[in-house]
Amino acid sequence: MRRHRNVKIVATLGPASSDYDTIRALFDAGADVFRLNMSHGTQEDQAARHALIRRIEAETGRPIAILADLQGPKLRCGVFDRGAETLAEGARFRLDLDETAGDAARVCLPHPEIFAALEPGVSLLVNDGKIRLRVEDCGPDFAECTVIAGGVISDRKGVNVPDVLLPLAALSDKDRADLDFACGLGVDWLALSFVQRGADVEEARELAAGRAAILSKIEKPAAVKAYAEILAASDGIMVARGDLGVELPVQNVPPIQKQLVRKARAAAKPVIVATQMLESMIDSPMPTRAEVSDVATAIYEGADAVMLSAESAAGSYPVEAVTTMDNVAREVESDPTYRDVIEASRRIKHSTVADGIVAAAREIAETTDIAAICCFTESGTTAALVARERPQVPIVALTSIERTARRLCLTWGTHCVLVSQVGRFKDAVVSAVRAVCDYGFATQSDQIVVTAGVPFNVPGTTNILRVAPCDVRLIYSSEPE
């Protein structure tokens, strides 16, 4: 099934989308990647969803990527004697390690690592930032605070600490167990929560041991500051605007989103824009105009993918949400302004042979009558470099490695096709021609650009480019042995 757009759609599965019919409908509507949220449901639930996705993949003959999103360490307050209390602005409130049920004056915060990092003047955010506290005095087991923004605080609400780098690992014991379980299932991507530094990514990569690619979620100010090292250590990026909007002033999020997307593109690594994209479609079959504009903005920025969370996992209209994203993407990408924006944002320094090959492929495709760019890839790097160029013609990524084809489902504009391993460039050209004709990217009267690396089946050797006619018979008769 050919997608008539370049940006990819990530759909989260959950209670509203756990049966075969719904998952198949989501795929048919346009979902390219399915997200398994390890924060919700059991491992058995996720294994059942994984099996259904792979069944649909086998039925359709189209690679599908599966992303397992690890929960990360959750910082939560304790419980209250009455279940909830109202904190008034200007009041004093204490956080401590005493496990006694809380009241209007105090509550337990069972995280000594937070107290170790606090200092006077630091802000604490409770319940997604609805309550804001300022630390006045603190020690290894307490923090005396002033309520800056009041409201209702109840049992086990989340606590955010935006102003300091917390001495916490990105992987909890639950995450380590979920990581090993997800890799054992055969997921393609692991999304890492609570990333603060490049070392967090390296720990996950060591545990994954090559079984899945690592995608870092940028959701904390510390991650924004350390973005260069996190990006270098990661295989992909997720811009988690919901959490960023809690820990940063909301007006800071749009420019940060643009910066993160552009830097990921320059590094030829896929980037997802996520959270609250079509939030109203949890309960409504129609999105708001502002939400449609938000999705469109991410596409204009050149994001590789846009993501649905609760809209497809727990909402009443999961298929309609994917359909809406697909419609918005097609409309945006058909807008001449879209190409203007994409072209203007191409500021990439070409320093390797592979960089030069893919840049030449794009230029040839844009200045001559070319139907598609076909790239043979072992690790996925060649296809990622071609996608970084954001060409105007389709990208057909051909690989004999199923894992590579699945991972590339997250990369902008790539249509992944599994082919037999080839040993000669002649065979590669013939295989590419057959693929573009079979999948409707070209006819026998068209031409394509083929890129590959010689010797074949060696990652990172992209060094050859050819413009080839799509007449297979001509290739067989004219190509020397």
C-alpha positions, 0 to 999 in steps of 0.5 A, a space after each residue: 500500500 503506497 502512502 500519498 504523503 511523506 510525513 509519517 503517522 504514529 498511532 498509539 494503541 490502547 483500550 480503544 484500539 486493541 482488537 484486530 479490526 481497529 488496528 487494521 482500520 488504523 493501518 488502512 487509514 494511514 498509520 505507519 508506526 504503532 506505539 505501545 505505551 509501556 506506562 499502561 496495560 500489562 506486558 501480556 496486553 502489549 504482546 497481544 497488540 504486537 502479534 496483531 500488528 505483525 499479522 497485519 504486516 504479513 497480510 498487507 506485505 508492507 513493513 510496519 514499525 512498532 515503537 515501545 515507549 518506556 515509562 521512565 521514572 515517575 516522581 509522585 507525592 504521597 497520599 492525603 488523609 482526606 484524599 485531597 487538599 486545597 492549597 491557597 496562593 501564598 500559603 506555606 507547604 512542606 514536602 518531606 520523607 515522612 510517610 504519614 498521610 498528608 494534610 493542608 500543611 504537608 505531604 510525603 515526597 518519597 524521592 530523597 534524590 529530589 531533596 538532594 538536588 534542591 536549593 532555595 528559589 527552585 520551582 516545584 510543579 505538581 499535577 502537570 504544573 497546575 500547582 507551583 511551589 517555590 522552595 524557601 528552605 530545604 535539606 536532605 529530607 525536606 523542602 519548605 515551600 511557598 505556594 505560588 499558584 494554588 489549587 487542589 492537590 490529591 493522592 499521588 500527583 506527579 511532581 516536576 522539577 524543571 530548574 535542576 538536573 536530577 540525579 536520576 537514571 532515565 531507566 527505572 527497574 520497571 523500564 529495564 524489565 519492559 525494555 528486555 521484554 519489548 526487545 524480546 517481542 521484536 519491536 523496532 524502536 524504543 522511546 526513552 523517557 526522562 532523558 537528561 543527558 547523552 549517558 542516559 541514551 547509552 545505558 539504554 543502547 547497551 541494554 538493547 544490544 542492537 535489538 531495537 533503535 533508540 529514540 530519545 524523548 525531549 521533555 525536560 529543560 535539561 534535555 533541551 540544554 543537552 540536546 546536541 549530545 543526546 541527538 548524537 547518542 540517539 537514533 531518533 528524537 521525539 519532541 514531547 511538547 506536553 511535558 515541555 509545556 509543563 516545565 517551560 513557559 508555554 511560549 518557549 515551546 514553539 521555537 524550541 520545537 522548530 530548533 529540535 526538528 531542524 537539528 534532527 533533520 540536519 543529523 539525518 535522524 527521524 524526529 516525531 512531533 508528539 502530544 496533544 496534536 488532536 486532543 479534542 478528538 478523544 471525545 469529538 469526531 472533528 478536531 478544532 481548527 487550532 489543532 489542525 493548524 498545529 499538525 500542519 505546522 509540524 509538517 511544514 517544519 519538516 518533521 518526519 512524523 506526527 503522533 497520536 496519543 490518547 486520541 487513538 489509544 483511548 478516544 472514541 474516534 481513533 480511526 477518524 483521528 488518523 484519517 484527519 492527520 492523513 488528510 491534513 498531511 496530503 493537503 499541506 504537502 500539495 501546497 506550493 508554500 510547503 516546498 518553499 519552506 522545505 527548500 529554504 530549510 535545507 542548510 546541510 554541509 556535505 562532507 562525505 561521498 555518501 552526502 554528495 551522492 544523495 545530494 546529486 540524486 535529489 538534484 538530478 530528480 528535480 532537474 530531469 524527468 525522474 519518477 523516484 529515487 531508489 536506494 539500496 540500504 543495509 543499515 538504513 543510513 543511505 535512505 536516511 540521508 536521501 530523506 534528509 534532502 527532502 526530494 520532490 519525488 518518492 524515495 523507495 528504500 530497498 533492503 534485504 533486512 526486514 529490521 531495516 525496512 521496519 525501522 525506516 517506516 519512521 523516516 520521512 518519505 521512505 517507502 520500504 520494500 523488502 527485496 532479495 540480497 543482490 551482489 551486482 549493480 545490474 541486479 540492483 537496478 533490475 530489482 529497483 525497476 521492478 519495485 517501482 513498477 509493482 508499487 505504482 511509483 513508475 511505469 516502463 516509460 519512466 526513469 529512476 535514480 538508483 543509489 547503492 554501495 559497492 561492494 554490496 551488503 556492506 553498511 556505509 558504502 554509498 558510492 554509486 548513482 545511476 539514472 536507469 530506464 524502467 524497461 526491465 527488458 532493456 536493462 537485461 538486454 543492454 547491461 553487460 555481464 
